[in-house]
Amino acid sequence: MKSEGVAVTLNEDNFLDTVRSRAIVLVHFTSDFCGPCHAMGHALSKLEKENEQMLVAEVKAMDHTEWLEAFTIQSTPTTLLFYQGKYISRISGAHPTMTIEKWIKEATA
């Protein structure tokens, strides 16, 4: 089940196409029973609705443990920032939209 507002659930078949599909793609690693994950999902959804150049994609951490290792993800929520198809930054934990906006702006400057 996708979190409310998350447009895409990532899997092996759509990962590369998805991270290359928009200028800014946020890959949100989440867990089902994680309150901060749901809070972060709502904040990301709000930002996505305000920015047509942004896509939020979700990864269920326990369904893709190989990605946890590949991206050195140690906890959820962790959100990866892909800019113009390339991984450039990450943020861990739940944050308010203002903090996320600042993170994106600084990372893509």
C-alpha positions in Angstrom: 0.0 0.0 0.0 1.4 3.4 -1.0 1.5 6.3 1.5 -1.1 9.0 0.8 0.0 11.2 -2.0 3.0 9.2 -3.1 2.9 9.0 -6.9 5.2 6.0 -7.6 6.2 2.9 -5.7 9.7 1.9 -6.9 10.8 -1.6 -7.9 13.6 -3.1 -10.0 11.7 -2.6 -13.2 11.0 1.2 -12.9 13.8 2.5 -10.7 16.1 4.0 -13.4 13.3 5.3 -15.6 11.7 6.9 -12.5 14.8 8.7 -11.2 15.5 10.1 -14.7 11.8 11.1 -15.2 11.9 14.6 -13.6 14.5 17.2 -12.7 14.1 16.4 -9.0 13.2 13.0 -7.8 12.9 12.2 -4.1 13.2 8.5 -3.3 11.6 8.0 0.1 12.7 4.8 2.0 9.9 4.0 4.4 8.6 1.3 6.7 4.9 0.3 7.3 4.9 0.8 11.1 7.0 3.9 11.2 5.2 7.1 12.4 8.1 9.4 11.3 8.0 7.8 7.8 4.3 8.7 7.4 5.0 12.2 8.6 7.8 12.6 6.1 5.7 11.1 3.4 3.0 13.8 4.0 5.6 16.6 3.9 7.1 15.2 0.7 3.6 14.9 -0.9 2.9 18.5 -0.1 6.1 19.6 -1.8 5.4 17.4 -4.8 2.0 19.0 -5.3 3.6 22.5 -5.3 6.4 21.7 -7.8 5.6 20.1 -11.2 9.4 19.4 -11.7 9.4 17.1 -8.7 8.4 13.5 -8.3 8.3 11.6 -5.0 8.8 7.9 -5.2 8.5 5.4 -2.4 10.6 2.3 -1.5 9.3 -0.1 1.1 12.7 -0.7 2.9 12.1 -4.3 3.9 11.0 -5.2 0.4 14.3 -4.0 -1.1 17.0 -4.8 1.4 19.6 -4.9 -1.4 18.9 -1.2 -2.0 19.4 -0.4 1.7 22.9 -1.8 1.4 23.6 -0.2 -2.0 22.6 3.3 -0.7 23.9 2.7 2.8 20.5 3.2 4.4 20.6 2.5 8.1 17.2 3.8 9.2 13.8 4.9 7.9 12.7 7.4 6.9 15.6 8.2 4.6 15.0 10.3 1.5 17.5 10.3 -1.4 17.6 13.3 -3.8 18.2 12.6 -7.5 18.8 15.7 -9.6 18.8 15.4 -13.4 19.0 11.6 -13.0 21.9 11.6 -10.6 22.0 10.8 -6.9 23.3 13.9 -5.1 22.1 14.0 -1.5 20.2 12.4 1.4 18.2 13.4 4.4 17.3 11.0 7.3 14.5 11.4 9.7 11.2 13.3 9.5 11.4 17.0 8.7 9.0 19.9 8.1 8.5 21.1 4.5 10.6 24.2 5.1 13.6 22.1 6.1 13.2 19.8 3.1 12.8 22.8 0.7 16.1 24.3 2.1 17.8 20.9 1.7 16.7 20.6 -1.9 17.6 24.1 -2.8 21.1 23.8 -1.3 21.8 20.4 -2.9 20.7 21.5 -6.4 22.4 24.9 -6.4 
